[in-house]
């Protein structure tokens, strides 16, 4: 259990203080959907410059948050694989 707490602390620390709390509270799928929406709006090129800059800043925070979530998920999967005897442990279970 102690390893899980330190892993969460590392993830929270790796996200940095530049991720707004409302973004940090989003799940991966929610953050990705919002990021995709922002990208579509920016690609359209409509709207004011200051709104586009604000959207870009939020998009950058969402991207960083999504990357951190993916790294966290990758770490969890690696711990599962290593905990089951390595990659051969998965092959033995017929999961490949």
Secondary structure, 3 states (H helix, E strand, C coil): CHHHHHHHHHHHHHHCCCCCHHHHCCCHHHHHHHHHHHHHHHHHCCCCHHHHHHHHHHHHHHHHHHHHHHHHHHHHHHHHHHHCCCHHHHHHCCCC
